[in-house]
Amino acid sequence: MDEPNINTIRKNLGVEEHIPFFGYLIYRADSDEFLAKFDISPERVLKGWHKLPDQAKPFKKVLEANRVCQQLELDPNICEIVIGFDLGKQIAVGPLDNDIVSEN
């Protein structure tokens, strides 16, 4: 996946410009959790999951989130990359479907 245009995503999701971009998040659909911690070394892969997106590890680039998703070695149907926006008291999460990332 190429790096999507944040302004296009904002427009397609109806997110106003003043709402801060939180980051791209890795969502695990089978357990309804977000990746909160991730560390990889030759000896181990450390990962932690959390139910709330505000506790998730945000990635500034979708390509980086995609790389980590692959390193987790989860079924691609389970490991999903979503986008988060910081509403202040909570993080709003949206899909990265083709109709969301493409310019209409």
SULJOHU-V167309 format. One record per residue. N is the residue number from 1. RES is the residue in one letter. SS is DSSP state (a for helix, b for strand, c for the rest). OMEGA is omega in whole degrees, -180 to 180 (none if undefined). Layout:
n=N res=RES ss=SS omega=OMEGA
n=N res=RES ss=SS omega=OMEGA
This chain:
n=1 res=M ss=c omega=174
n=2 res=D ss=c omega=179
n=3 res=E ss=c omega=-179
n=4 res=P ss=c omega=179
n=5 res=N ss=c omega=-178
n=6 res=I ss=a omega=-179
n=7 res=N ss=a omega=176
n=8 res=T ss=a omega=179
n=9 res=I ss=a omega=178
n=10 res=R ss=a omega=-178
n=11 res=K ss=a omega=-176
n=12 res=N ss=a omega=177
n=13 res=L ss=a omega=-178
n=14 res=G ss=c omega=180
n=15 res=V ss=c omega=-178
n=16 res=E ss=c omega=-176
n=17 res=E ss=c omega=-176
n=18 res=H ss=c omega=-180
n=19 res=I ss=c omega=-175
n=20 res=P ss=b omega=173
n=21 res=F ss=b omega=180
n=22 res=F ss=b omega=179
n=23 res=G ss=b omega=174
n=24 res=Y ss=b omega=-176
n=25 res=L ss=b omega=176
n=26 res=I ss=b omega=-176
n=27 res=Y ss=b omega=178
n=28 res=R ss=b omega=-173
n=29 res=A ss=c omega=-176
n=30 res=D ss=c omega=180
n=31 res=S ss=c omega=-180
n=32 res=D ss=c omega=-178
n=33 res=E ss=b omega=178
n=34 res=F ss=b omega=177
n=35 res=L ss=b omega=-178
n=36 res=A ss=b omega=-180
n=37 res=K ss=b omega=177
n=38 res=F ss=b omega=177
n=39 res=D ss=b omega=-178
n=40 res=I ss=b omega=175
n=41 res=S ss=c omega=179
n=42 res=P ss=c omega=-178
n=43 res=E ss=c omega=-172
n=44 res=R ss=c omega=170
n=45 res=V ss=b omega=179
n=46 res=L ss=b omega=178
n=47 res=K ss=b omega=177
n=48 res=G ss=b omega=-176
n=49 res=W ss=b omega=179
n=50 res=H ss=b omega=-179
n=51 res=K ss=c omega=-175
n=52 res=L ss=c omega=-179
n=53 res=P ss=a omega=179
n=54 res=D ss=a omega=176
n=55 res=Q ss=a omega=-177
n=56 res=A ss=c omega=175
n=57 res=K ss=c omega=180
n=58 res=P ss=c omega=175
n=59 res=F ss=b omega=-179
n=60 res=K ss=c omega=-180
n=61 res=K ss=c omega=179
n=62 res=V ss=a omega=180
n=63 res=L ss=a omega=177
n=64 res=E ss=a omega=178
n=65 res=A ss=a omega=179
n=66 res=N ss=a omega=178
n=67 res=R ss=a omega=178
n=68 res=V ss=a omega=178
n=69 res=C ss=a omega=178
n=70 res=Q ss=a omega=179
n=71 res=Q ss=a omega=178
n=72 res=L ss=c omega=179
n=73 res=E ss=c omega=175
n=74 res=L ss=c omega=175
n=75 res=D ss=c omega=180
n=76 res=P ss=c omega=177
n=77 res=N ss=c omega=-180
n=78 res=I ss=c omega=-176
n=79 res=C ss=b omega=-176
n=80 res=E ss=b omega=176
n=81 res=I ss=b omega=179
n=82 res=V ss=b omega=180
n=83 res=I ss=b omega=-180
n=84 res=G ss=b omega=175
n=85 res=F ss=b omega=-176
n=86 res=D ss=b omega=-180
n=87 res=L ss=c omega=-180
n=88 res=G ss=c omega=-179
n=89 res=K ss=c omega=179
n=90 res=Q ss=c omega=176
n=91 res=I ss=b omega=176
n=92 res=A ss=b omega=-176
n=93 res=V ss=b omega=178
n=94 res=G ss=b omega=-180
n=95 res=P ss=c omega=173
n=96 res=L ss=c omega=177
n=97 res=D ss=c omega=180
n=98 res=N ss=a omega=-180
n=99 res=D ss=a omega=178
n=100 res=I ss=a omega=-176
n=101 res=V ss=a omega=-178
n=102 res=S ss=c omega=178
n=103 res=E ss=c omega=-178
n=104 res=N ss=c omega=none
